[in-house]
Amino acid sequence: MQQIFNFIFKNSNRILFLLLLGISLTLTIQSHSFHRSKIISSANFLSGGVYEKVNNINEYLNLKNQNDALALENAKLKSILFNKKDTTATKRLDSLKGVKPSDIIVSKVIHNSYNSHENYLTLNSGELQGVKSDMGVINDLGIVGIIDNTSPRYSTVVSILNTKSQINAKIKKSNHFGSLIWDGKNTGFVQLIDVPRLAAIRKGDTIVTGGQSVIFPENIGIGTIANIFTDNKTHYYTINIRLFNDMTNLGHVYIIKSKNREELINLEKKEKNE
C-alpha cells in the first residue's frame, strides 16, 4: 500500500495532467458534433475490424451446422423444383416495388446484440460501398433495422429490437397503419401501437411495412399477429407481433438505397418553412 502512495506522490503531476487532458477531450467531444462524429466513425472502424475477426472464427467453428442447414435447404428447393411446372418467372429479392437491383447493397452481419434494451448490429459494408445513415436493412424474411453510423468499411444498424426504434407499419389485409416499436421484453416479438379500433384484425394476420416512410419500401414482411390488446387510455389497439426473423441468428442482409429520400425531406422542410 505504501508503494502505491509513493508512486502516486512521485507521479502526481503526470496523473493530474492525464486527468485534465481526459476531461478536456470529453468536453470537446460532447460539445462539438464534428469531433463527436469523428470519434464514432473511428470507433466503428476499430470495433468493426474486431467483430469481423471474431465472426470469422465463429463461422469456422460452426461450419458443420451451416453445411447441414444448406443441405436441408437444397433438399427442399430440389423438391419444389421437381414438383413445379417449367417457368421463367422466378421471384427475386431485387424485384421489390420501386427498388432496382443497383439500389441494393448485399452485406453481412458480423456482430449482433439482442440482450439489452438498445440493440445494434455491425455490418461489413460502409461508405466505400455507398452505405449511408437512415438506409433500411432487410433480409429474405423481413426487416432487420436502420443504418445508424458508418465508417469507410463498416456500419452500425439500429435493430428493430431497440426500444428507441419506431417504424411505420400496417396490417396487410386492411391497410390500417400504426407505429412499430419494441417493449424490450422478448426477442421474438415486437409491438404495433396506435392502430384504430375500427380496424378489422385477428390473430395470424400479416404485418408489413407501411410505405409512408422513405426508409423502407412498402409491403416488406415483419411478422404475424400473436395477441391483440386495447389501450384503455387511448382506446387504440396494441398488437403483439411474432417476427418472421429470428433476430438472434442473422447472416447476410440487404441494405436498401433510397434515391428519393433527400428530395422528400427537402420538400417536407420547405412545407414547414412556408
N, C-alpha and C positions, 0 to 999 in steps of 0.2 A: 504493500500500500504506500509506504514511504517513497518507494521508487517512482510510483505513478505521480505523486505530488511533486517530486523533484523534477520529473520530466515536464509536467505542466508549467511549473515556475520557470524552468530553463527555456522553454519554447513559448512562453506566454505571448510574446509579440507576434510570432508566426501564427499561432492559433487565433489571436484576435484579428489579424489580417484576413485569414481564410474565412472567419465568421462574417466579417463585414463584407468581404467580396461575395460570399454566398447570398447575403441579404440584399445587396445591391443588384446582383443578377436576377434574383427572384422578383424584385420590384420592377426592374426594367422589362422583364418578360411579361409580367401581369399588366403593365400599363401601356405597352406598345404592341399593337396587333401584328406588325411586321415581324418583330422579334419572336412573338409567340408562334406565328405560322412557321418560321424557320425552325424553331425547336421541335414543333410537332412533326414537320417533314423529316428532320434528321432522326427523330425517334422512330418514325415509321420505317425509315431506311434500315436502321440498325436492328430493330425488332423483327422486321420482315426477313432479313437475312438469317437470323437465328431460328425463326419459326420454320423457314424453308428447310434448313438442315435437319431440324427435329422431325419435320414431316417426312423427309426422305428416309430417315431411319425407321420411323413407324411404318411407312409403306413397305419397306423391305421385310420387316418382321411379320407383316400382315399379308404377304404375297399369297400364301396358301388359301386364306379365306377369300381373297379377291378372285383368285383363279376359280375356286368353287362357285362363287357368285356369278362370274362370267359364263361358266359352263352351263349353269342353270338357266341364265338369261338366253344364251344361244339356243338351248333346247326349246325354250318357249317360243322364240322367234321362228325357229325352223318349223315348229308345229303349226304356227299361224300361217307361214308361207305355204306349207304343204296343203293347207285346207282353204286357201284363199284363191279366188279367181284371178287370172292374169290381168294386171292393170298397171299403168304407168303413173297413176295419180297417187303418189305417196306423200303423206303429210310430213312436212319438215318443220323444225323449230323456227327457221328463218322465214316462215310464211305468216308470222304474226301480223295482224292487221296494222298497216301503216308503218311497218318496220322492214327495211331492206336488209339483205344479208350483210352488206357493208356497215350497217349500223349496229352490229352485234359483235362484241368482243368476248372471245372464249377465254376463261380464266380458271384458276384452281384455288380452292380454299387450303391455305397452309397453316392456319390457326383458327380455332373456333371456340369461343367461350359461350356457355349456356347455363352456368350455375350461379349467376348473380342477377341483380335486377337490371343492370345496364350492360347487355352483352354485345360484343363486337366480333367481327371476323376479319382476318387478314387474307388478302388475295395476292397472287404473284404477278399481278399486272398493275401498271401505274401510268404516269404521264406519258412515257415513251410509247405506250400502246394506245394513247388517246383517252385514257380514263380521267374523268373529272368529277368533282363533288356533285352530289344530288342525282347521279345516274342510278337507275333501277337495276337490281340484281335478281335474277331468277335462275331456276334450273328446269329440267324437263317435267318436274312435278308441280311447280308453282313458285311464288315469290319467296325471296330469301331476305332481302333488306335493301338499304340505300347507301350508296357510296358517301363516306364522310370526309376523310382526308386522303391525300395522295402524296407519293414521292415518285421519283423517276421510274422505279421498277415495282413498287408495291402500293397497295391501297387498303384502307380500312373501311369496313361496312357496318352501319348500324343495323344490327339484326332485328327481325320482327319480334324477337324475344328480348325487347328492350322497352322498359316502362316509359321511355321518352318517345318511342316510335308512335306515329299516328299516320295512317294511310287510308285514302279514300277507297271504299269497297262497297259492293252491292250484292243483293240476293239475285242470283242469275235469272230465275224464272219470273220475277216480278219487277226487277229494276229499281227496287227501293234501296236508297243509299244509306250509309252510315259511316262511322269512323272506326277503323281497325286499330285496336290497342292490345296491350298485354298487361295482365294484372300481376305478373311476377310469380305466379304460383306453380304452373305446370308447363313443362317444355313442349307438351303435345297439343296445347290448346291456346288460342287467342280469343279475344272478345270483339264483337261488333256492337257498338253503342249508338244511341241516338237514332234508332230505327223506329219510325212511326207505328203506332199500334194498328193502323188500318192496313198494314202490310199483311198479306196472306202468306204465312210461313209455317213450316212444320219441320220436325226432325228429319235429317237426311238431305235437306235442300242444299244446293251447292252455292258457295260464296266465292265471288271473283272480284278482280279489281274493277273499280267503277269507271275509269276513263275520264274523270273530272280533274285529274292530275296530269302534269306534264312529265311526270317521272315514269309511270307505268302505262303501257298500252291497255286498252280495255279488254276485259274477259280473261285475264291471266288467273289461273286457278289458285285458290287459297286453302279451302277445306270444305267440310260439310257441317251442318248444324247438329250439335250434340244436345244442347239444352237451351231453353228459352225462358227468360225471366222478365218481369215487369218492374221497372224502376218506379217506386211509389211516389217519389218526389217529382220526377219529370213526366211520368206516365208514358215513357218510351220503352221499347224493348231493349234489353241487353241480351245478346246472343253468344253462347259459348260455342266456339268453332273448333272442331277436330281438324288439325292441319293435315294436308296431303303429304307435306315434307316431314321427314324425321330430322329435325334441326340439330340433333346431336351427332348426325352422321352425314356430312356434306362433302362432296368431291368437286367435280367440275361444275362451274356455273357460267351464266351468260350475262354480260353487262350490256345494258341497252342504252344506246346513244339517243338523245332527243334533240333533233335539229331545230325544232320549233320552240324549245324551252325559253331561250333568251328573247325571242320575238314576243311570246305570250307574256313573259314577266315585264318587259318594257311597255307593252300595251296596257297591262294592269296598272303599272306605276303612272302611266300617262292619264288613265281614267281617274285615279285617286287625286292626282295633282289638279285636275280640272274640276 
